[in-house]
Every structure is written in C-alpha cells, then in structure tokens.
Amino acid sequence: MTDRKTGGADGGDAAAAESFWQRARHNAQQSLKLYTSASRLALGQSRWIAASAVLGTLSLALVGVGVTSLVAPYEGVATASLTADRAPRVIAWDANGAPLRDKPVMMAASEATPLAAGETKNHPVTEEAQALAAAEAEGPEGVDGLRTASIADPGLFDPLTEERLEAEAASLPAVPQPVETTVKLASGETLMEVLQDAGVDRIDAYHAVAAMTSYYSPRKLRAGQEISLTFMEAPDGAVGEGESGTAAKYLTALAIEPDIERTIEVTRNEDGSFGSQEIKHEFTEGFVRAAGTINNSLFLDGEQAGVPAQIIVELIRMYSYSVDFQREIQPGDKFEVYFSRKFDENERPVKEGDVLYAALTVGGKSHKLWRFDPGDGAWDYFDENGQSMKKFLMKTPIDGARISSTYGLRRHPILGYSKMHAGVDFAAPRGTPVYAAGDGTVTRANRFGSFGNYVSIRHANGYETAYAHLNGFARGIRAGTRVRQGQVIAYVGTTGRSTGPHLHYEVHVNGKKMNPLALKVPTGRKLEGKQLAAFKEMRAATATQMAEAPLATKVAQVDGESVADAN
C-alpha cells in the first residue's frame, strides 16, 4: 500500500511539471509575437517621421530658393522714404556716396555716408547708377538725357499735383444725394400702391405705412392728397435692389398733411427701421370784415369784395330758412359779414373760421344775425331780439338752384299727360350737394322706382322730407342714420324718370304731401333772462371788434398759393 502511494505521487509531480513548461513556452511565444509587432510598429513610425522630416527640409529649401530668386534682381536697391506730398522716389548715389540731384530713377538708395568708389552701403552700384554718375559728370544735359531715356513713363512716381488729385476724385463713384419728389393719391388708389409706383420697395413701403398708423390711418386719405417723398439716389438716377428683390429707390422720408394744422412725418432710422412723428402747426387768429352790393349774385359780388367761397356758402345757409336766393334777391341788395381767419407765421391766411356776424338787406329790409352759444353747447344764429333764425325745416335744401317745376297739377314731360306733381323741382348741375332740410333719421337711402336714387328723412312732429333723382349718396348715409339740419346727404343727378339733372323735393306732414314753398313751419328757440342779457353783451363786444378789424380783400393765386393782395 505504501508503494502505491509513493508511485502515485511521483506520477502527479511529473504531470504538473510538464504542464508548467507548456504554459511557459506558450507565454514566451506570445511575448515574442507582441515584441515583434511592437518593433515593427515602432520601426514604421520612425520611417514616417524620417520621411516627414525630409519633406519638410525640402520645402524650406524651395522657399529659400524662391525668396532668393525674388530678392536677387533688387540687390543693391533700397526703397526711399515716403512723404505726405510726394510720390515714392528712388535716389541714386555716386561713387563717393553723394546723391545725384535726387533723380527719380529706379536705383539703389542708402544713407548719405561716404563709401568706397563703385559701392553703396552693403550693395554694389548698379549699371544704371554708374551711367547716371557718368551723365552727372558730363553736365546737366547728359543728366536730363539719361533721365528721359531711363524713365519714359514715371507713372506712379509722378508728384500728386492738384490736377491729378481732381482727376482721381472724378474717377471715384458718385456719392448718393437726397432727392425730393411729390406724388398724388389717385381715386381708388392706396398709399401702398402710390409708394410702389414711385419706386419704393414693397417691404419698405409696408413698414413706412405701418409707422404712419401711430398718428394717422392711411384709410382716411382721399384722392388728390399730396405725399412728399425723399430718396437717396445716385446722380445718374440708378436704382438699387430692394429687400423684396426688385429694383427700388432707397426711401428715407415720407410726409403728408392731412389738414393745414398738422404734418405726419415718417423717417428711416439708422438701423433701417421707420419711425413717425406728428408736427402741429401754430396759427394765430384774426378777424376780417367785408361788405358789398349785390349786382349779379351773392357769389360773384361776394368774391369781388374778398369774401371766401366757404363764407359765402355759410351766409346762404344762415338765411336759407327765410330768404329765397333765386327769387327774392334783387340788384341793389346789400350784404355785410364779419368772420374769423387763421394766419400762419408769415401772416398769410391759411384757413377761414366762423361767421360771427352777418347782415343781408333784401328789398330794403335788413336781416341781422349773430353767432351765439347760450351756454349749453348748442350755438345758433340769433337776430337782435334773441330769436333764432333756424326754422324747423329749411326752405330750400340746395344752394344756387332755380325752381324748374312747382307743386301742383302739370303735364308730365315724359308721360305726356297731366299728373299731380307733389313736390318742387330745383334744376342744378349734376353733383350739386343736397342738404338735410332738418334734424331727423334717414328711413330710406336706395333706388326707388321712377324716383331713381331716393332719400327720405323722418323728422319730429309727424314731418317727413324726400329727395329724388339723386346722382349718389353722401358717405355714411343709409337707413337708420341720424342727420342734422344742413348736413350733406346726397348729390343732384338725373336717375329714374328724369329729363335732366335736378332735385325733386317733397314734404309730408302726417303722411300727407304738402307744398314745401307754402308750408309754415315753427321757428327755433328764443333767448330769455340771463341768456338774453349775455347775448346783448356779446353784440356790443362784436360791434367794437368789427370797428377795429381790417377789410377783407380779394385773394389772388400766385404760383399755386393763395396770397392776400392787402389788408
């Protein structure tokens, strides 16, 4: 038993030893392979590094050769110093190192120090320098001849004379200059369309219009409105490309005057955006009086007396409740008017104000009216007794028209038989304004059978007025609209069953058609008590002011501007 154990132990040790040596040989083989791979890798990197070093050395050598080849032709040449008023010059030195009259030739330049014959500092004298030195020795003629032969065209080395500077300045691109122009808004045209037609880029036009809306809506602009534009343009009128990719002018400013009291300006900022501002004009108020005799018509004779058209229209409205200007006014009748007027900083009249007093003498009877506010905001015209001249309804709802057909039975001009004419016809040019005869509410504003374009207004106390054969309606006039007496509601036309432009006017009282010319309508308010006392004080103050006011004169047209002849 003992022998078996011993023999078993020896056999195990031999097997373990053989396994150990096998593992050692395997590890040695692996180490050798790894070392071999690392050696090969290291050797390859060394070769790459060595190749790179060789290529780098060759590149530097080539750069050196190139620099040497570029510098070699200029050996012995140095650049002369530059001054502010002369072009670059090259100075030649003689054999003794002295300058040869500062000749502008392509030669070497160096410090003015004595050198050995035939040399300059660090550089030998070139052949051209030696030739110049020889010419110097021969005299001025030889030098001049050499200069001419050496430099036939100095070019860049010419001195900068004034003529040369002007020529160079003329060759530079022209600087854009501001150019101002004025355009007008056509009927049915928008501000965007006007700007684009003027050459403004579409995107610029959009932003300029948007900037304007802070102070004024472009939708309020009317046909004929003038628009001032400022562009930056080259003198030759060339245009650039806008932001939208189309050829466009560079808009810098835009300005409009919606009324004489203010200006809306749109300007381009430094960052290219647009900003706007409102400029309000300051005016002074004055008072003017005028008087005259009616020989032809109130319009013609009033204009001759210096009364503006809008003041004459206001006079007609003031007296339209009680005076028929077509039948009652006769030659020899007189008028007088006192009104306010606004003046600019140059004392030029720019806007007419209100009629403060008027007098109209018809058939020897004087009708005097004063403008007065009793204190409740409802101003009116009152006579010397404090009685308002405003009637419930106007006698004639149109200015400057003649009666072409009266109320009653007549032979119809189109139908050819007798027919009741339940109104009054006023013949007037197409487009003449038609006024609301009194305060009320519009009940109809459309086309109505043989009446053509038709407007009807319901007033208080069962009264109603009608207006027919109209050319068109005023802005905002439609059924349900509230209107005030004297407000424009439509325009004369010849629509419907009509032989020519005229206004057919009717008055209905509780549904019954009445004769407008014979109708007696109630008058307006009458001042009493404190209101009447305040009115009398106002009359006295107005009389004093009128005595000091200048007489109106006819306004003349000079270069498109209204300028008063004299005060």
C-alpha positions in Angstrom: 0.0 0.0 0.0 2.9 2.3 0.8 4.5 1.7 -2.6 1.3 2.6 -4.5 1.0 5.9 -2.7 4.6 6.8 -3.4 4.4 5.8 -7.0 1.2 7.9 -7.4 2.9 11.0 -6.0 5.8 10.8 -8.4 3.5 10.5 -11.4 1.5 13.6 -10.4 4.6 15.7 -10.0 5.8 14.8 -13.5 2.5 15.8 -15.0 2.4 19.1 -13.2 6.0 19.9 -14.3 5.1 19.2 -17.9 2.0 21.4 -17.7 4.1 24.3 -16.3 6.7 24.2 -19.1 4.0 24.1 -21.7 2.4 27.3 -20.2 5.9 28.9 -20.1 6.6 28.1 -23.7 3.2 29.5 -24.7 3.7 32.7 -22.8 7.2 33.1 -24.3 5.7 32.7 -27.8 3.1 35.3 -27.1 5.6 37.8 -25.7 7.8 37.3 -28.7 4.9 38.0 -31.1 3.9 41.1 -29.1 7.5 42.3 -29.1 7.8 41.6 -32.8 4.6 43.6 -33.6 5.7 46.5 -31.4 9.1 46.6 -33.0 7.5 46.6 -36.5 5.1 49.4 -35.5 7.9 51.5 -33.9 10.0 51.0 -37.0 7.1 52.1 -39.2 6.6 55.3 -37.2 10.2 56.1 -37.3 10.2 55.7 -41.1 7.2 58.1 -41.3 8.8 60.6 -39.0 12.0 60.4 -41.0 10.1 60.9 -44.3 8.3 63.9 -42.9 11.5 65.5 -41.8 13.0 65.0 -45.3 9.9 66.6 -47.0 9.9 69.5 -44.6 13.6 70.2 -45.2 13.0 70.1 -49.0 10.0 72.5 -48.6 12.1 75.0 -46.6 14.8 74.7 -49.2 12.4 75.5 -52.0 11.0 78.5 -50.1 14.6 79.8 -49.6 15.4 79.4 -53.3 12.2 81.3 -54.2 12.9 84.2 -51.9 16.5 84.4 -53.1 15.3 84.5 -56.8 12.8 87.3 -55.9 15.3 89.4 -54.0 18.3 88.9 -56.3 17.2 91.3 -59.0 16.9 94.1 -56.4 20.3 93.6 -54.8 21.8 97.0 -54.2 18.4 98.7 -54.2 16.6 100.2 -51.2 13.3 102.0 -51.0 13.3 105.7 -50.4 11.3 107.3 -47.6 7.7 108.3 -48.4 6.4 111.8 -47.7 2.8 113.1 -47.5 3.1 115.4 -50.5 5.3 113.5 -53.0 5.2 110.1 -54.7 7.8 107.4 -53.9 11.2 108.4 -55.3 14.4 106.3 -55.8 17.7 108.1 -55.2 21.0 107.2 -57.0 24.3 107.7 -55.3 27.6 108.4 -56.9 30.8 106.5 -56.3 31.6 108.8 -53.3 28.2 108.2 -51.7 26.7 111.6 -52.6 23.2 111.9 -54.1 23.0 112.6 -57.8 20.5 115.5 -57.8 17.6 113.4 -56.4 16.9 112.0 -59.9 13.7 109.9 -60.0 15.2 106.7 -61.4 15.0 103.1 -60.3 18.3 102.8 -58.4 19.7 102.0 -55.0 19.2 104.3 -52.1 21.2 104.3 -48.8 22.3 106.6 -46.1 24.3 109.6 -47.2 27.7 108.4 -45.9 31.0 108.4 -47.8 31.7 104.9 -49.2 34.4 103.4 -51.4 34.3 104.1 -55.1 32.0 101.8 -57.0 30.0 100.8 -53.9 27.0 101.7 -51.8 26.4 100.7 -48.3 26.2 96.8 -48.3 25.4 96.9 -52.1 27.4 97.5 -55.3 26.3 100.3 -57.5 24.1 99.1 -60.4 25.0 99.7 -64.0 22.2 102.3 -64.3 23.6 104.2 -61.3 27.0 104.2 -62.8 25.5 105.5 -66.1 23.8 108.3 -64.2 27.0 109.1 -62.4 28.8 109.4 -65.7 26.0 111.7 -67.1 26.3 113.8 -63.9 30.0 114.3 -64.7 29.2 115.3 -68.2 26.8 118.1 -67.1 23.0 118.8 -66.8 22.3 117.9 -70.4 23.6 114.5 -70.0 21.7 114.0 -66.8 18.5 115.2 -68.4 19.1 113.0 -71.4 19.6 110.0 -69.1 16.6 110.8 -67.1 14.5 110.9 -70.3 16.0 107.7 -71.6 15.8 105.9 -68.3 12.2 106.8 -67.3 10.0 107.4 -70.3 6.8 107.0 -68.2 7.2 107.7 -64.5 3.6 106.7 -63.8 3.2 106.1 -60.1 6.2 108.2 -59.3 4.7 111.4 -60.6 4.1 114.1 -57.9 0.5 114.4 -56.6 -0.5 117.7 -58.3 -3.9 119.3 -57.8 -4.8 118.3 -61.4 -4.0 114.7 -60.7 -6.0 114.8 -57.4 -9.0 116.3 -59.2 -8.8 113.6 -61.9 -8.6 110.8 -59.3 -11.6 112.3 -57.4 -13.6 112.5 -60.6 -13.0 108.8 -61.2 -14.4 107.8 -57.8 -18.0 106.6 -57.5 -20.6 109.4 -57.1 -22.0 109.8 -53.6 -25.8 109.3 -53.4 -27.7 112.6 -52.8 -31.2 113.1 -51.3 -33.9 113.7 -53.9 -37.3 115.0 -53.0 -40.5 114.5 -55.0 -44.3 114.8 -54.6 -46.9 112.4 -55.7 -50.7 112.5 -55.5 -53.2 109.8 -54.5 -55.5 108.9 -57.4 -59.1 107.8 -57.0 -59.3 104.3 -55.7 -55.6 104.1 -55.1 -54.0 103.0 -51.8 -50.9 104.5 -50.2 -49.0 101.3 -50.7 -49.7 101.4 -54.4 -48.6 105.0 -54.6 -45.3 104.3 -52.9 -44.6 101.2 -55.1 -45.5 103.2 -58.2 -43.0 105.8 -57.1 -40.2 103.2 -57.0 -40.3 102.3 -53.3 -39.5 98.7 -52.4 -42.6 96.8 -51.4 -41.2 95.8 -47.9 -40.1 99.4 -47.3 -43.5 100.7 -48.3 -45.2 98.3 -45.9 -43.1 99.4 -42.9 -43.4 103.1 -43.8 -47.2 102.8 -43.9 -47.3 100.8 -40.7 -45.2 103.5 -38.9 -47.7 106.2 -40.1 -50.6 104.5 -38.4 -49.4 105.6 -35.0 -50.7 109.1 -35.8 -52.9 108.8 -38.9 -54.8 106.0 -40.6 -53.9 105.8 -44.4 -57.5 104.7 -45.0 -58.6 108.3 -44.3 -56.6 109.6 -47.2 -58.7 110.9 -50.1 -58.0 111.3 -53.8 -55.8 114.2 -54.6 -53.8 114.0 -51.3 -50.2 115.1 -51.8 -47.4 112.9 -50.4 -43.8 114.2 -50.1 -41.1 111.5 -50.6 -37.4 111.7 -50.1 -35.0 109.2 -51.7 -31.2 108.7 -51.6 -30.2 108.4 -55.3 -27.1 108.4 -57.3 -26.8 111.5 -59.6 -27.3 109.3 -62.7 -30.6 108.1 -61.3 -29.6 104.5 -60.9 -31.7 102.4 -58.6 -30.7 99.5 -56.4 -32.3 96.3 -55.5 -34.9 96.4 -52.7 -35.4 94.0 -49.8 -38.0 92.1 -51.8 -35.6 91.5 -54.7 -37.0 94.1 -57.1 -35.3 97.3 -58.3 -36.2 100.1 -55.9 -35.2 103.5 -54.7 -34.0 103.9 -51.1 -36.8 105.7 -49.3 -35.6 107.9 -46.4 -38.6 110.0 -45.5 -42.3 110.4 -46.2 -44.6 113.3 -45.2 -48.3 114.1 -45.6 -50.5 117.0 -44.4 -54.0 115.6 -43.6 -55.0 119.1 -42.8 -53.3 122.5 -42.6 -52.9 122.2 -38.8 -50.5 119.2 -38.7 -48.0 117.2 -40.7 -47.3 113.5 -40.3 -43.6 112.6 -41.0 -42.2 109.1 -41.4 -38.3 108.8 -41.4 -35.9 106.0 -41.7 -33.8 105.3 -38.6 -30.1 104.4 -38.6 -30.9 100.7 -38.2 -33.2 100.8 -41.3 -36.5 100.8 -39.5 -39.1 103.5 -39.8 -40.4 105.9 -37.1 -43.1 108.6 -37.3 -44.0 111.9 -35.6 -46.8 114.4 -35.7 -45.9 118.1 -36.1 -48.6 120.5 -35.2 -48.5 124.0 -36.8 -49.2 127.0 -34.7 -51.6 129.6 -36.1 -52.8 133.0 -34.9 -56.4 134.0 -35.1 -57.6 137.3 -36.6 -60.9 138.8 -37.7 -61.9 140.2 -41.1 -65.0 142.1 -42.3 -66.4 142.6 -45.7 -69.3 144.4 -47.3 -70.7 145.0 -50.8 -73.7 145.4 -53.1 -75.3 142.6 -55.0 -75.5 143.5 -58.7 -75.1 140.0 -60.2 -75.3 137.3 -57.5 -74.1 136.9 -53.9 -71.4 134.6 -55.1 -69.9 136.9 -57.7 -70.2 140.1 -55.8 -69.1 138.5 -52.5 -65.9 137.2 -54.2 -65.2 140.7 -55.6 -65.5 142.0 -52.0 -62.9 139.5 -50.8 -65.3 137.0 -49.2 -64.0 133.4 -49.4 -66.3 130.9 -51.1 -66.9 128.9 -47.9 -68.0 132.0 -46.0 -70.5 132.8 -48.8 -71.9 129.3 -48.6 -72.3 129.8 -44.8 -74.2 133.0 -45.5 -76.6 131.2 -47.8 -77.2 128.5 -45.2 -77.8 131.2 -42.5 -80.6 132.9 -44.5 -81.9 129.8 -46.4 -84.7 129.5 -43.7 -86.2 132.8 -44.6 -84.8 134.1 -47.9 -85.3 132.5 -51.4 -82.0 133.5 -53.1 -83.4 132.6 -56.5 -86.5 134.8 -56.5 -86.1 137.4 -53.7 -82.6 138.7 -54.2 -82.6 141.8 -56.5 -79.9 144.1 -57.8 -79.1 146.7 -55.2 -79.5 144.5 -52.2 -76.5 144.6 -49.8 -74.6 142.3 -47.6 -72.1 142.6 -44.7 -70.1 139.9 -42.9 -67.6 139.6 -40.1 -65.7 136.3 -39.7 -62.6 134.8 -38.1 -59.5 133.7 -40.0 -56.3 131.8 -39.1 -52.9 133.1 -40.2 -49.5 131.3 -40.4 -46.2 132.6 -39.1 -45.8 134.7 -42.2 -49.2 136.4 -41.6 -50.7 134.6 -44.6 -54.3 133.5 -44.4 -54.5 129.7 -44.2 -58.0 128.8 -43.0 -61.3 130.6 -42.7 -63.1 130.4 -39.3 -66.7 131.1 -38.3 -69.2 133.8 -39.3 -69.6 135.9 -36.2 -72.0 138.5 -37.6 -73.9 139.0 -40.9 -76.4 141.4 -42.3 -78.4 140.9 -45.5 -80.6 143.7 -46.9 -83.4 142.3 -49.1 -86.0 144.7 -50.6 -85.0 147.4 -48.2 -85.3 145.2 -45.1 -82.2 144.3 -43.1 -81.8 140.9 -41.6 -79.0 140.9 -38.9 -77.7 137.7 -37.3 -75.1 137.0 -34.6 -73.5 133.7 -33.8 -74.1 132.9 -30.1 -73.7 129.9 -27.7 -76.3 130.2 -24.9 -74.0 128.1 -22.7 -75.4 124.6 -23.4 -73.1 124.0 -26.4 -75.9 124.4 -28.9 -74.8 127.5 -30.7 -77.0 129.1 -33.3 -77.6 132.4 -35.2 -79.9 134.8 -33.4 -81.5 138.1 -34.5 -81.3 141.4 -32.5 -84.3 140.2 -30.3 -82.7 136.9 -29.4 -84.9 134.9 -31.8 -83.2 132.0 -33.6 -83.4 132.2 -37.4 -83.3 128.5 -37.7 -86.6 127.1 -38.7 -87.8 123.6 -38.2 -87.2 122.9 -41.9 -85.1 124.7 -44.5 -87.0 126.5 -47.2 -84.7 125.2 -49.9 -82.3 122.2 -49.2 -80.0 123.1 -52.1 -77.7 126.1 -52.9 -77.7 128.0 -56.2 -80.6 126.2 -57.8 -83.5 127.5 -59.8 -87.1 126.2 -59.5 -87.8 124.3 -62.7 -91.2 123.0 -61.6 -93.6 123.9 -58.8 -96.0 121.9 -56.7 -99.4 121.1 -58.3 -101.1 119.6 -61.4 -98.9 119.7 -64.5 -98.4 117.9 -67.8 -95.7 115.3 -67.3 -92.8 115.9 -69.6 -92.2 112.2 -70.2 -95.6 110.5 -69.8 -97.3 113.3 -71.8 -100.5 113.6 -69.7 -101.5 115.8 -66.7 -100.4 114.4 -63.4 -100.1 115.8 -59.9 -96.6 117.0 -59.1 -96.4 116.5 -55.3 -93.1 118.4 -54.8 -90.8 121.1 -56.1 -88.0 120.6 -58.7 -84.7 122.5 -58.3 -82.6 122.4 -61.5 -78.9 122.3 -60.7 -75.7 120.8 -62.2 -75.0 117.2 -61.6 -73.1 116.7 -58.3 -74.5 119.7 -56.5 -74.8 119.0 -52.8 -78.2 118.3 -51.3 -78.8 119.1 -47.6 -81.0 117.6 -45.0 -83.9 120.1 -44.5 -84.0 119.4 -40.8 -82.7 117.2 -37.9 -84.0 113.6 -38.2 -83.4 109.9 -39.1 -82.9 108.5 -42.5 -85.6 106.0 -43.3 -84.6 105.1 -46.9 -81.5 105.6 -49.0 -81.6 103.4 -52.1 -83.2 103.2 -55.6 -86.9 103.6 -55.5 -88.8 103.1 -58.8 -89.2 106.1 -61.0 -87.7 108.3 -58.4 -84.3 106.8 -59.1 -81.9 107.2 -56.2 -84.0 108.3 -53.3 -83.6 109.5 -49.7 -86.3 110.0 -47.1 -85.9 111.5 -43.6 -88.3 111.3 -40.7 -88.4 114.5 -38.5 -90.3 115.3 -35.3 -94.0 116.1 -35.0 -95.0 113.9 -38.0 -92.9 115.7 -40.6 -91.0 113.8 -43.3 -88.9 115.0 -46.3 -88.0 113.2 -49.5 -85.2 113.8 -52.1 -85.3 112.1 -55.5 -83.4 111.6 -58.8 -80.1 111.8 -57.0 -76.8 111.0 -58.5 -75.4 109.3 -55.4 -75.5 109.4 -51.6 -73.1 111.1 -49.2 -70.7 108.9 -47.2 -72.4 107.2 -44.3 -76.0 107.9 -45.4 -78.1 104.8 -45.0 -81.3 103.8 -43.3 -81.2 104.5 -39.6 -78.5 107.2 -39.8 -79.1 110.3 -37.7 -78.6 113.6 -39.6 -78.5 117.3 -38.7 -80.1 120.2 -40.5 -77.8 121.4 -43.3 -75.8 118.2 -43.4 -74.9 116.9 -47.0 -76.9 113.8 -47.6 -76.7 113.3 -51.4 -75.9 114.9 -54.8 -78.0 116.1 -57.7 -78.4 113.7 -60.5 -80.8 112.5 -63.2 -81.6 108.9 -62.2 -85.1 107.4 -62.6 -87.8 109.1 -64.7 -86.0 112.3 -65.4 -85.2 114.6 -68.4 -82.2 116.3 -66.8 -80.3 116.8 -63.6 -82.4 118.2 -60.9 -83.6 117.6 -57.3 -87.2 116.6 -56.7 -88.1 117.7 -53.1 -91.2 116.7 -51.1 -92.6 117.5 -47.6 -95.0 115.1 -45.9 -97.0 116.1 -42.8 -98.6 113.1 -41.1 -98.5 111.1 -44.3 -100.0 114.0 -46.5 -97.9 115.6 -49.2 -97.6 119.4 -48.8 -96.3 122.3 -50.8 -92.8 122.9 -49.5 -92.8 126.6 -50.5 -96.1 127.5 -48.8 -95.6 125.4 -45.7 -95.5 127.3 -42.4 -93.1 125.7 -40.1 -92.3 126.6 -36.5 -89.2 128.7 -35.7 -86.3 127.9 -33.4 -85.6 128.8 -29.8 -85.9 132.3 -28.3 -83.4 133.6 -25.7 -84.7 134.9 -22.4 -83.4 136.1 -19.0 -79.7 135.7 -18.4 -79.1 134.1 -21.8 -80.7 137.2 -23.5 -78.5 139.5 -21.3 -75.4 137.6 -22.2 -76.4 137.8 -25.9 -76.7 141.6 -25.7 -73.3 141.9 -24.1 -71.8 139.8 -26.9 -73.4 142.0 -29.5 -71.8 145.1 -28.1 -68.3 143.4 -27.9 -68.7 142.3 -31.5 -69.5 145.8 -32.7 -66.3 147.1 -31.0 -64.2 144.4 -32.6 -65.7 145.0 -36.1 -64.7 148.6 -35.9 -61.0 147.6 -35.4 -61.0 144.7 -37.9 -59.4 145.2 -41.4 -61.5 145.0 -44.5 -61.2 141.7 -46.5 -59.5 141.9 -49.9 -59.7 139.6 -52.9 -57.3 136.6 -52.6 -55.0 136.2 -55.6 -53.4 133.0 -56.8 -49.6 133.3 -57.1 -47.7 130.1 -58.1 -50.4 127.9 -56.8 -50.6 129.6 -53.4 -53.2 131.9 -52.0 -51.8 135.2 -51.1 -53.9 138.2 -49.9 -53.4 141.4 -52.0 -53.6 143.6 -49.0 -55.3 144.1 -45.6 
